[in-house]
Amino acid sequence: MKFSAGYANTNNNFSILNLSRQKELSVEHLQIICVLQNILHRGTPTIPSDYIIKSLQIDKFEINDSFLPLISRQNPNWNSSIKGSSDGYNPALEFYEKLDHFFADYPFIKQLILPEAFITEILPDVSVEFVAQQVDFYLPQANLVIEIDGSQHQQEGAKDAKRDLHFKQNGISTVRIPTVDLRKETPLLKQKIEEIKTYLDKSKAFLKYTVVDYQKHQTELQLTSICRFQTLTLQLLKFGYLSLSDSEWRFNILNEHKSDLTIAVEDLQLWLENLHSLQNISFIKPKIVFSTANAVNIDFDILKRYDDSCKNSNSIFVRTDYQDGNNYFIVSTATPIDYQLKEKEAEKTLEFFLKNIFNKNSFRQGQIAIITNSLNRIDTIGLLPTGSGKSICYQLTTLLQPGVCFVISPLKSLMLDQKQNLDKIFIKNTAFISGEISASEKETIQLNYAKGKYLIVWISPERLQIQTFRKHLSNVNANFKINYAVIDEVHCLSEWGHDFRTSYLNLAKTVKEYCPNTKFLGLTATASSRVHKDIKAEFGVKDENIKSQIDFNRPELTFKVVKCASKKKYDATKVILENFNAKSNFLETKKDTSKSAIIFTPNVTWDFGCFDLSNKLNGIYPAKANFYSGEVPKIKDDNGNKVDWVPPKEFKDYEEYKKQVQTDFKADVFPILTSTKAFGMGIDKPNINLTIHYGISASIESTYQEAGRAGRDEDKKIKAKSDCYILFSDEAEDFPIHVLENKDTTVEEIVKILADKGFNGNDICRMLYFYKTNFKGLDAEYKSIVEVSKHYKENESVEIIWNFSTKPQIENAIYRLSLLGVIKDYTVDFADKKFVVHFGKVDDNSIKANLENYIKKYNDKFDINTELDKIEEDTISKKCIRFLLKWIYENIAYERRQALKGIAELCRNYDENDHEQSSKIFKKNLVAYFEINDITIILQHIADNPDDFPRWFEVFYKKMRKADNTVQDLGRIDKEGYTELKFKLQRFLESYRDNPGLNLISGFIRLVLNEFNDQDGRPRFESALKQINLFEQSQQLEILKKLFDARKLDKGQRTELSKSLLKYLSEDFAELIYEQLQDESSLTVLLQKPLKKLKQLNEDIYG
């Protein structure tokens, strides 16, 4: 058995020989052993535990950059392995014995060369014809095979040539020495020896092996011995030589200091104790005994490599491996552990793993709830503010289960960042697959994943659309247990899936099909109800399994809004940068004290793009800025045509350039990065202290998410303090903002406005521009669906060709048809640019049933018959398609506009004349959007139960939760409370368009704040009244009484309220309205009643 593990930069590949199964393990014991082996082998090398560091009295642990070669001065014994010829002459043995003579200037060549090596040891993935074949000698450090050719070579020349070619194709050279030349030491032999020396001199790996004074490297040797003995002990437990329930563990050790090995086992027992504690299982540490009696015989030597002397089956041998470059790591797997964790009880034990794996002393708020719920094998959504350690939630969860996970990540930059961050703490058995790596690299990673080489693999959602990857995934799940499918930045499923990445929308279905027992863990900083609603519908996550931090405030971030014309954004940016530089000197990049800035732009090129802005900034700050975007910038050539920008010559393509930009920015090579939202999630760089939004973002959430790249230093009181600017351009000349913000505005109306105003209108216009590309209109999408439907063949697979301009449109149509059950599944062939669509068997009734099931995930009161009756089409299936599109447009498109309205209003209300106070108010209202408290719980209840009108009015009253969890009523909220409530309500309005309770609350808030003419004021209030008018009269009366009791209003507010009430409710309530509001409108109605009676009486009397 071969392993790759260690705690020092040395030869970390080693072999354990002569293990044999003694007895079977219980499932519980195997689970624990597998988890611990994965933790200890998470990287090669990796960081030892606190206990080891303290036991060895290491002041400050670091893994040295310089390599320490492990080599024994004792010659190996290969007498029985090196084979001779039938006449008794053994040329290979002769060559081996003369190595010191031939290569006198190259110490240790005899200790490093491997005789009679199987080709499968050299190249594991070889064709069947080479499987049983051996080479005479293999020197791994030089990638060199040496063959001693006897007379048989002439008969097998073609076979040997084929083998040599195979080696050459894999970077391994072959030197062949004829037997006759070896025996006579001819000039040809000397020539061959010189050729070998040439290979040796070129090999840095071989030349590392020099004479070492090991007395100066005792710590590295101790660490290496400890890690190997821990690995050995785990194998002894796996194979039944030892048991976790033994009272003592007995070892008979040769060739090693037992004090180091005692530390190894004591540390192992500490890990085991905490793993047992997590499962609430008692673990009594076995006594550690080093003895010759009744013990496991172990020949333990970290300097020696294995040879023929290790064939003594009475002992278990631990030896350094010959191959330095191989990674022998294989994930240790068992059935998933069914933890039954409770947050408070588990926290201390989980902190042990947090400290010893991630070197962090305590969890941040919210992490424990996510980790324990996920470890309990429950589908979980975790909500944490940016910079609050979402990644650790899935990383620790994965390491505490005996298996692997994959992470679906929306951005290449995020994959690279998380990979680099784990590499820094020596968790290196991970990989990511993104578009920037070559096809061969992708295939290698996929194959290695299927072989259990990675604990964590990051992929894009598009990867799950590829049939070959699905097969790899299925194999991994069968052989290595995929315990978790992690969806990082899970809000992208909702925000991007419906817009431009349809791959997100089929994600849950695909994972469930190919990894049926895998649990979902979604992580995001997003708190919006619309996102929660989408995620719950897609993954079936229950409300109680959405785990959130209650306080989303990040005190280290200060928000400022600068209102300026669109054409003045660049000037405003220069002022901010100059002021920041005057305060921090950030343009002079210095290690340890440097600061940096990110400027987020709405697009890639032209006046508001990161590419052009970076070029402008480099004009005044040479070499201080760079740009980052997901797409290649488009520039105009000499003829005015749009072409792809070409990166500098040292980069093979844009993807390589982009990766280097990210690496350089994190390494403080330059201080200013201009970027699209492609750099807006998850990137962890501690010294970003300034962000600038070059125009508003798409929502309050994305603003906080992107600004959250700043302030990540651990020193939150000083070093993390950061300024987050928003450059808001709200030019209003002839701009129909009321139309854009109205909840009932159609997509077609918006597209017309955008066509009139163009991309240069204002911030809102630029952010809505995606409507022109992502929402083609109902008729256009209907035609696309009809076109795809023409390919329908019952229960058959059909190929549909696409190009880059038609792909989004066709894929959207395919997804819509899959919702209706017409399409069972589909995959994407990116190489041949085609969809492979698998049709089902459907009729009108099944299509109707599928539509109903889908809509009811979002609205359980949906009445399909009523809705379809309103659609003018001649068949049920056409009606269903029309209604589905109408529903998506009304809900998804509405949600986008409402989210944009929220951030625009927040910026609009900012008073630049008082930055200090305005900044505090802005931050307070921004945080209110994310908060989870008693009020938001009530709002969620109203969202889910729109007719429960007695609960509507609870939000207008202050409440305080006491220590005993009882609630004390503190009376009505004040005007400031209404402002805060407005932003708490915002995230619910984004998701619920026609909820009478939420609309009534919204309208009343706006009335109190004198914003009744806002689109979230009167229009929503009157929309609610239309629905309330259908309630029973006694219920309407109760609603009115509660409404009047909620707040004392001024004269103008009373007048506006009365007008709306009288417009939609019965005149029978006029007396009550006048009694409460004392307004002219209700008085007029009241006076009209007797006047009407008098008029009628007059007509009756006088005719």
C-alpha positions, -999 to 999 in steps of 0.1 A, spaced: 0 0 0 13 34 -10 5 68 6 12 105 1 12 123 34 35 143 56 40 174 78 73 186 62 87 194 28 104 161 22 98 127 6 62 123 15 55 92 -5 59 60 14 49 23 14 35 0 40 42 -36 32 29 -70 43 -5 -58 57 -32 -85 56 -68 -86 68 -70 -98 104 -107 -92 110 -136 -71 97 -144 -37 111 -178 -24 123 -193 3 101 -191 29 129 -154 23 134 -147 23 97 -165 57 93 -144 73 120 -111 59 107 -119 70 71 -127 106 82 -95 108 102 -73 95 74 -88 120 50 -81 148 75 -45 138 80 -40 133 43 -58 164 31 -26 178 16 10 166 10 24 180 31 -1 195 54 -2 212 88 2 191 120 -21 195 149 -16 219 178 -8 190 200 21 179 178 35 214 174 34 219 212 48 184 220 78 191 197 82 226 212 80 243 178 76 281 184 63 290 150 54 262 126 62 267 90 66 243 61 100 251 47 103 259 10 136 240 8 133 202 1 148 178 26 158 146 8 154 114 28 180 89 19 198 60 36 236 55 31 230 17 33 228 0 -1 195 -18 -9 193 -55 -12 179 -66 -46 196 -99 -50 165 -120 -55 146 -95 -77 173 -87 -103 170 -116 -127 197 -132 -147 197 -152 -180 192 -189 -184 229 -195 -187 235 -182 -152 249 -148 -163 231 -119 -146 240 -87 -166 214 -66 -148 228 -75 -114 263 -67 -128 252 -33 -139 235 -26 -106 266 -36 -86 288 -13 -108 266 17 -104 289 32 -78 318 27 -103 300 41 -133 284 71 -114 310 79 -87 301 116 -88 264 109 -83 258 98 -47 227 77 -38 219 66 -74 219 30 -61 194 39 -34 171 57 -58 170 34 -87 142 8 -88 151 -26 -104 125 -48 -122 99 -21 -121 65 -30 -135 54 -6 -162 21 -1 -143 43 14 -114 58 39 -139 26 47 -159 -5 35 -140 -28 41 -170 -13 18 -197 -28 -4 -223 -34 -41 -215 -4 -53 -236 20 -35 -211 3 -45 -179 25 -75 -169 57 -62 -183 88 -49 -164 118 -28 -171 153 -36 -159 158 -3 -140 138 29 -135 151 61 -120 120 82 -112 138 114 -103 153 115 -139 123 100 -157 147 75 -170 143 38 -179 176 17 -183 174 -16 -202 201 -42 -203 195 -59 -236 206 -95 -241 202 -116 -272 165 -117 -268 163 -80 -277 169 -89 -314 138 -111 -314 117 -86 -295 130 -54 -311 97 -43 -324 80 -48 -291 107 -29 -272 105 0 -297 68 2 -292 73 3 -254 101 30 -257 78 51 -278 50 48 -252 75 60 -226 87 89 -247 51 100 -253 48 102 -215 80 122 -209 102 92 -200 135 85 -218 149 50 -224 186 41 -226 194 6 -238 228 -10 -230 237 -42 -249 249 -71 -227 280 -76 -247 291 -40 -243 284 -41 -206 305 -73 -202 335 -60 -223 331 -23 -212 333 -11 -248 333 25 -260 295 21 -266 291 14 -229 310 46 -220 288 64 -245 257 51 -229 269 59 -194 276 95 -206 241 97 -220 227 86 -186 248 113 -169 234 139 -193 199 129 -181 210 131 -145 225 165 -149 193 178 -164 172 165 -136 166 190 -108 147 163 -89 177 140 -89 203 167 -81 183 175 -49 198 143 -34 230 154 -17 247 145 16 226 159 44 235 164 81 203 151 96 212 163 130 203 198 118 169 186 106 156 167 136 122 185 136 115 175 99 124 139 107 103 138 138 73 153 119 77 128 91 80 98 115 49 110 133 27 114 102 38 80 88 32 62 121 -2 78 124 -10 65 89 3 31 98 -18 30 130 -49 38 110 -41 9 86 -36 -14 116 -71 -3 128 -86 -8 93 -70 -43 89 -80 -54 123 -45 -56 140 -58 -30 165 -93 -19 175 -108 13 187 -123 -7 216 -90 -22 227 -78 -14 262 -42 -11 249 -23 -9 216 9 -28 215 37 -21 191 71 -38 186 91 -11 168 125 -15 151 148 14 141 129 44 154 127 67 185 97 56 204 91 91 220 82 105 185 59 76 179 42 81 213 34 117 203 20 103 170 -4 79 187 -14 104 215 -23 129 188 -42 103 169 -62 94 200 -70 131 205 -85 133 170 -104 100 176 -117 112 209 -132 143 193 -146 123 164 -163 99 188 -176 129 208 -193 143 177 -213 111 175 -219 111 213 -200 78 215 -177 71 244 -140 65 236 -116 53 262 -81 59 250 -62 26 247 -29 25 266 1 28 243 26 0 248 59 -5 231 69 -41 237 81 -72 220 55 -94 235 20 -98 219 27 -69 197 26 -60 160 61 -63 146 69 -31 127 101 -23 108 100 14 106 126 35 88 119 68 70 154 70 53 153 36 36 133 26 5 119 -9 2 139 -37 -12 140 -76 -11 146 -75 27 110 -63 31 96 -96 20 97 -110 56 60 -114 62 64 -116 100 69 -79 101 51 -48 87 76 -25 69 73 12 65 96 26 39 100 57 17 87 52 -18 109 55 -49 85 78 -68 86 113 -55 63 128 -80 33 106 -77 2 115 -56 -10 83 -40 -38 100 -22 -72 82 -25 -102 93 -5 -111 70 23 -148 63 21 -176 46 40 -213 51 44 -221 86 55 -223 93 92 -257 101 106 -247 127 131 -273 139 155 -257 172 165 -271 200 185 -255 234 180 -245 243 216 -234 208 226 -213 203 194 -196 237 193 -166 230 215 -159 197 197 -162 213 163 -139 241 174 -112 214 179 -114 206 142 -117 243 132 -85 250 150 -65 220 139 -75 221 103 -81 258 95 -61 274 123 -91 294 135 -100 296 172 -138 301 171 -167 301 147 -183 332 134 -220 338 140 -242 316 120 -216 290 109 -224 264 136 -260 262 127 -252 256 90 -225 230 98 -245 210 123 -276 209 102 -256 198 71 -236 172 91 -270 158 103 -275 149 66 -303 174 60 -306 195 29 -296 230 41 -294 266 29 -269 288 48 -273 325 48 -243 345 60 -231 381 52 -202 385 28 -169 379 46 -185 357 73 -168 324 63 -194 306 42 -167 284 26 -156 269 59 -192 256 63 -189 232 34 -152 225 37 -154 213 74 -186 195 67 -170 176 38 -140 166 59 -161 153 87 -179 128 65 -161 97 49 -165 108 13 -162 137 -11 -182 167 -23 -185 188 -54 -191 225 -54 -211 243 -81 -195 277 -84 -208 305 -107 -175 322 -114 -141 310 -125 -125 336 -103 -144 322 -73 -131 286 -81 -95 298 -83 -98 319 -52 -112 291 -31 -86 266 -45 -58 290 -37 -71 297 -2 -72 260 6 -38 255 -9 -24 282 15 -35 261 45 -22 229 28 -55 213 19 -43 205 -16 -62 174 -26 -88 195 -45 -93 206 -81 -115 228 -102 -128 224 -138 -133 256 -157 -133 268 -192 -98 282 -190 -81 248 -187 -74 226 -218 -96 197 -228 -69 172 -218 -66 188 -183 -103 187 -179 -103 150 -188 -74 143 -164 -92 160 -135 -125 142 -143 -107 108 -144 -88 115 -112 -120 126 -95 -135 92 -105 -104 75 -90 -109 93 -57 -80 117 -60 -99 148 -47 -119 156 -16 -134 187 -32 -139 196 -69 -153 229 -80 -174 229 -112 -196 252 -132 -233 244 -135 -228 239 -172 -205 209 -164 -236 190 -152 -251 194 -187 -223 173 -203 -231 136 -206 -195 124 -200 -192 143 -168 -225 129 -156 -211 94 -160 -179 104 -141 -201 118 -114 -221 87 -112 -189 66 -109 -175 88 -82 -208 85 -62 -208 47 -66 -171 43 -55 -163 72 -33 -196 85 -18 -205 121 -29 -219 132 5 -226 168 -5 -236 188 -36 -226 223 -26 -241 252 -45 -219 282 -36 -236 315 -41 -268 297 -45 -288 329 -52 -274 326 -87 -298 298 -93 -326 324 -90 -309 356 -102 -289 341 -131 -308 310 -140 -339 328 -153 -317 355 -171 -288 340 -189 -276 307 -173 -303 282 -179 -279 255 -167 -288 265 -131 -324 256 -136 -319 220 -143 -293 216 -117 -313 201 -88 -330 175 -111 -296 163 -125 -279 160 -91 -309 140 -77 -307 116 -107 -270 110 -108 -262 113 -70 -295 101 -54 -283 100 -18 -263 133 -20 -274 161 3 -276 197 -8 -258 225 9 -265 259 -6 -246 290 6 -253 326 0 -252 361 15 -286 367 -1 -316 371 21 -343 379 -4 -376 361 -3 -376 356 -41 -344 337 -39 -355 316 -9 -387 308 -28 -368 296 -59 -344 275 -38 -371 259 -17 -390 250 -49 -360 236 -67 -343 217 -38 -373 210 -16 -356 226 14 -379 233 44 -380 266 61 -365 252 93 -334 241 73 -327 276 61 -300 286 86 -292 323 89 -271 347 108 -295 371 125 -272 402 124 -260 410 88 -243 442 99 -207 447 90 -195 476 111 -162 479 93 -179 490 60 -190 526 55 -213 534 26 -213 567 7 -233 578 -23 -220 603 -47 -247 617 -70 -233 627 -104 -242 629 -140 -233 598 -160 -206 617 -179 -190 628 -146 -184 593 -131 -148 592 -142 -141 626 -125 -158 615 -93 -137 583 -94 -105 602 -96 -114 624 -67 -122 593 -45 -90 576 -55 -69 607 -48 -85 611 -14 -80 575 -5 -44 577 -16 -38 608 5 -51 589 35 -34 555 28 -7 560 2 -22 528 -14 -8 536 -49 27 527 -35 22 490 -31 42 476 -2 39 442 12 22 439 47 10 475 47 -5 478 12 -42 486 5 -62 481 -26 -94 490 -44 -120 474 -66 -142 494 -90 -173 476 -102 -187 485 -136 -220 475 -152 -203 462 -184 -170 454 -200 -162 480 -226 -171 516 -236 -177 545 -213 -190 525 -184 -169 494 -188 -140 480 -167 -117 476 -197 -119 513 -208 -118 526 -172 -87 506 -164 -70 521 -195 -79 556 -184 -67 550 -149 -34 537 -161 -30 569 -180 -28 588 -148 -15 560 -125 9 540 -148 8 502 -141 -14 507 -111 -47 494 -125 -59 462 -143 -93 449 -154 -112 417 -149 -142 405 -168 -158 372 -176 -160 379 -213 -132 390 -236 -135 428 -242 -147 439 -276 -127 467 -292 -129 484 -326 -102 477 -352 -89 502 -377 -119 496 -399 -144 502 -371 -153 466 -367 -158 450 -332 -131 424 -325 -118 405 -295 -91 423 -275 -58 404 -276 -39 401 -243 -1 406 -242 21 380 -259 32 362 -228 -3 349 -224 -16 321 -247 -52 334 -244 -76 356 -224 -84 330 -199 -47 327 -189 -44 364 -188 -75 367 -165 -62 341 -141 -29 359 -138 -47 392 -131 -65 376 -102 -33 361 -89 -14 393 -92 -42 414 -76 -43 390 -46 -5 392 -44 -6 431 -44 13 434 -77 -11 463 -85 -36 482 -63 -66 490 -84 -89 464 -101 -118 474 -123 -142 446 -128 -177 435 -137 -196 414 -113 -174 385 -124 -152 394 -95 -181 403 -71 -185 371 -52 -165 351 -27 -131 366 -35 -111 368 -3 -84 395 -2 -79 410 33 -65 444 23 -93 457 0 -103 489 18 -121 507 -10 -149 497 -34 -166 520 -59 -197 511 -78 -195 528 -111 -233 531 -111 -259 512 -90 -259 475 -90 -289 453 -97 -302 451 -62 -296 459 -25 -282 424 -22 -257 426 -50 -245 460 -38 -238 445 -3 -223 414 -19 -199 433 -41 -190 459 -16 -184 430 8 -151 423 -10 -138 450 13 -131 449 50 -119 413 52 -89 417 74 -92 399 108 -85 432 126 -121 445 122 -115 476 144 -86 491 124 -72 473 93 -106 462 80 -122 497 80 -133 504 45 -152 529 24 -178 517 -1 -189 543 -27 -218 542 -51 -217 567 -80 -254 572 -87 -265 589 -119 -303 595 -119 -308 619 -148 -346 623 -149 -351 644 -181 -382 629 -198 -374 596 -181 -407 577 -172 -394 563 -139 -430 558 -127 -436 534 -156 -404 514 -150 -412 510 -113 -449 502 -116 -455 465 -107 -478 460 -137 -456 474 -164 -449 448 -191 -416 438 -205 -426 451 -240 -432 485 -225 -398 485 -208 -380 474 -240 -397 503 -259 -384 528 -232 -349 514 -235 -350 517 -272 -359 553 -269 -333 562 -242 -305 539 -251 -277 526 -230 -266 561 -220 -298 571 -203 -290 567 -166 -280 540 -141 -315 525 -140 -316 524 -178 -282 507 -180 -292 481 -154 -324 473 -172 -306 468 -205 -305 431 -199 -342 430 -207 -333 436 -244 -311 405 -244 -327 382 -218 -364 388 -222 -373 386 -259 -411 391 -253 -439 366 -250 -445 361 -287 -408 356 -295 -404 331 -268 -436 313 -277 -423 309 -313 -390 295 -300 -409 269 -280 -430 259 -310 -399 255 -331 -383 232 -305 -416 213 -302 -414 204 -339 -385 181 -331 -408 160 -308 -405 123 -311 -422 103 -284 -396 87 -260 -368 94 -283 -336 115 -283 -331 142 -309 -301 165 -317 -307 202 -320 -279 223 -335 -271 257 -320 -246 286 -324 -236 312 -299 -263 336 -309 -292 310 -308 -281 289 -279 -297 309 -250 -330 312 -269 -331 274 -278 -320 264 -243 -347 285 -226 -373 269 -248 -359 234 -239 -361 243 -202 -397 256 -205 -407 223 -223 -390 203 -196 -412 220 -170 -442 209 -189 -429 173 -191 -425 174 -229 -387 170 -225 -374 145 -199 -338 156 -199 -312 172 -222 -274 175 -224 -251 199 -241 -223 190 -265 -202 221 -264 -176 208 -289 -202 200 -316 -225 228 -306 -256 207 -302 -283 198 -276 -292 162 -272 -329 163 -262 -347 134 -246 -384 137 -252 -410 120 -230 -445 108 -237 -471 135 -231 -506 146 -239 -527 177 -230 -537 163 -196 -501 155 -185 -488 189 -197 -516 206 -177 -507 185 -146 -470 193 -149 -477 230 -152 -500 229 -122 -473 211 -101 -447 236 -111 -467 267 -103 -479 253 -70 -443 251 -58 -446 289 -57 -483 294 -51 -503 266 -35 -536 284 -42 -531 284 -79 -562 274 -99 -551 262 -133 -586 259 -148 -594 295 -140 -561 308 -154 -562 287 -186 -597 299 -194 -583 334 -198 -558 323 -224 -569 326 -261 -554 295 -278 -571 266 -295 -555 237 -275 -547 229 -239 -510 225 -246 -508 259 -263 -527 275 -235 -502 259 -210 -472 273 -229 -487 307 -231 -496 308 -194 -462 295 -184 -445 323 -203 -469 349 -189 -463 337 -154 -425 337 -158 -425 372 -173 -449 386 -147 -429 371 -118 -393 370 -128 -392 402 -148 -412 420 -120 -388 408 -94 -358 422 -112 -374 456 -115 -385 457 -79 -350 447 -67 -335 476 -88 -361 500 -74 -350 492 -39 -313 501 -44 -322 531 -65 -345 545 -38 -319 539 -11 -294 560 -32 -320 586 -41 -327 593 -4 -291 598 4 -284 635 14 -249 645 2 -250 676 23 -246 655 55 -224 625 45 -219 614 81 -256 611 90 -267 600 56 -241 572 56 -254 559 89 -290 560 77 -280 543 44 -262 516 62 -290 511 87 -316 507 60 -294 485 39 -288 461 68 -326 462 76 -332 445 43 -312 415 54 -322 413 91 -341 383 104 -361 391 135 -397 389 148 -409 414 122 -395 396 92 -409 363 106 -443 380 106 -438 393 71 -428 358 59 -460 344 75 -481 370 57 -463 362 24 -472 325 29 -507 332 43 -519 363 25 -555 361 39 -545 360 76 -553 396 80 -551 399 118 -514 393 115 -510 422 89 -510 449 116 -486 433 140 -457 449 121 -468 484 132 -461 477 168 -429 475 188 -422 443 206 -394 431 228 -385 395 233 -375 389 270 -350 364 283 -377 339 290 -387 342 253 -420 359 260 -428 390 240 -437 424 255 -457 449 235 -441 484 235 -467 503 215 -467 518 180 -435 521 160 -423 557 153 -416 573 120 -380 560 120 -394 525 126 -416 529 95 -385 538 74 -367 507 87 -398 486 81 -399 498 45 -366 482 37 -374 451 57 -405 448 35 -385 455 3 -371 419 0 -407 405 3 -421 429 -23 -395 416 -47 -410 382 -45 -447 387 -39 -464 409 -65 -500 407 -55 -501 397 -18 -529 418 -3 -513 419 32 -478 430 20 -493 455 -4 -515 470 23 -485 473 46 -464 488 19 -490 514 10 -496 524 46 -459 528 52 -456 551 22 -486 570 34 -470 576 68 -437 586 52 -454 610 28 -444 588 -2 -479 577 -11 -474 585 -48 -445 561 -50 -452 530 -70 -450 510 -37 -475 534 -21 -510 542 -36 -508 515 -64 -501 487 -40 -525 500 -13 -553 502 -38 -544 468 -53 -548 454 -18 -582 471 -14 -595 455 -46 -588 421 -30 -600 431 4 -633 442 -12 -639 405 -19 -636 396 19 -667 392 41 -680 426 53 -672 418 89 -636 411 80 -634 443 60 -647 462 91 -620 446 113 -593 455 88 -605 491 88 -605 493 126 -570 479 129 -558 502 101 -571 533 119 -556 522 152 -521 517 137 -511 553 134 -523 588 140 -522 606 107 -519 643 97 -547 660 76 -531 653 43 -525 617 50 -560 612 63 -574 627 30 -553 604 8 -562 574 29 -599 582 27 -599 587 -10 -584 553 -16 -607 535 9 -638 551 -6 -627 543 -41 -627 505 -35 -647 498 -4 -684 500 1 -700 534 9 -714 517 40 -681 523 56 -681 560 50 -695 569 85 -667 549 102 -641 564 79 -653 600 87 -655 592 123 -619 581 123 -604 604 97 -625 636 98 -618 642 62 -638 659 34 -641 630 11 -659 607 36 -680 637 47 -690 643 11 -701 607 8 -720 609 40 -738 641 30 -746 626 -4 -767 599 13 -793 622 28 -792 644 -2 -800 614 -24 -828 605 -1 -842 641 -2 -839 641 -40 -857 608 -42 -884 620 -18 -888 652 -38 -892 632 -70 -917 609 -53 -938 639 -40 -935 663 -69 -928 639 -98 
